[in-house]
Amino acid sequence: MRILPIYQVQPGMRLGRSVQDQEGRLIIAAGITLNRRLLSLLEEQGFTALYIADGFDDVELPELVSLETKHEVMKSIRQFVEIEALHAKRLTLSLLPGHLGPSPGANMISKARYDVYMNVMKAAEMLVGDIMSRREVLIGMVDIKSLRDYSFAHSVHVALIALVVGRILGYNRRELRELGIGALLHDVGKTAVSTSLWLKPGELTREEFAIVRDHPEAGFEILRKTSLGLLPAHVAYQHHERWDGSGYPRGLRGEKITGYARVTAVCDAFDAMTSDRPYKAAKHPLEALSFIVANSGVLFDPRVVGAFSRVVAPFPVATGVILSTDETAVVKRLNPHNLERPVVTVTRDPEGNYYPSPKTIDLELHPEIQIVSYAEWYTAPNIDEMLALGGLSGGTADRRAPGA
């Protein structure tokens, strides 16, 4: 099994991993043989890559949570966004001149909001339960998202990574639940920004840039008025702050940034950098991880980066790598105690010819063989021509910077 950009997937290839829609519902199940109609459907849904079963089906994809859990979690986030938008609309109507008394349906909305808050808390608890029930938790696979609905899947994946990091940091169950709620809703302030700005492929104007930078404060204002607690609200407020004070909106430095926000900042940056978006091509996890490690103590909390580095694989399962023997291989399985030295299936010789019988090598047992680079990486076709890639400095962070 390996990851392929969707424009390289041909009819007759077999899907290696199930594909879900923006609410976590199953679209196409693993094992299905793809045809032109199904590929067109996936392209219309905004998917840029797929896991394809190519004969190396002993690859072990380390799923963190079940499909059912993802569905419930994504549904809870969408419900939260929808009910808060409805509440804001009702509130605006009640402030119009000549409007007397509570807005029609206000009590019903209040009850619905309470139910949605409970669902968000239950969703966070589901994620915590799944992660705590596992003996080992590693971020060892690529979470392929739809370009059409990046935000919801991004929020779930950021929460998953944050919970794994929080567990390594020794957070208890209550702390993990608070962290999970904050990470799930860290980008809720984006709902106050026009979708056209987030999807704009070119550079933002100064005015557009200022609007985008307001989303942490908008998220704080939304969350602080809920019954979810102030700590999640501060995650939304501070997830773009940076360890050296170069972030926004307040330029907080070091431990003045709440701990949950420092964890979320690292996880948000990593997932954003490794995801295809309409205005930026996905980076390989090795590149993103290297950037985060290089900025430990600069943009990011060193303690968080240390925990993060222990659980995030630089070469995820099902990705291609080049070995020091000049052979090409696919990562088959992670070694939990040495993420840089996975078990690989060697597929091609130094000339690029496929071996009739691929061989499996545990790199932890073969120190003479090194991974020198990744072989290829998926990205949306022509995405580099769609944009001018911006800088990665936390000081100039906009929606093109890590975690934006």
Secondary structure, DSSP 8 states (H G I E B T S, - for coil): -EEEEGGG--TT-EESS-EE-TTS-EEE-TT-B--HHHHHHHHHTTB-EEEEE-S-TT-----SS-HHHHHHHHHHHHHHHHHHHHHHHHHHHHTSTT--SS-TTHHHHHHHHHHHHHHHHHHHHHHHHHHHT-S---B-S----BGGGHHHHHHHHHHHHHHHHHHHTT--HHHHHHHHHHHHTTTGGGGGS-HHHHH--S---HHHHHHHTTHHHHHHHHHHTSSS-HHHHHHHHHTT--TTS--SSS---GGGS-HHHHHHHHHHHHHHHTS-BTTB----HHHHHHHHHHTBTTTB-HHHHHHHHHHB-SS-TT-EEEETTS-EEEEEE--TT-TTS-EEEEEE-TTS-EEEEEEEEEGGG-TT--EEEES-----TTGGGG-------GGG-STTSTT-
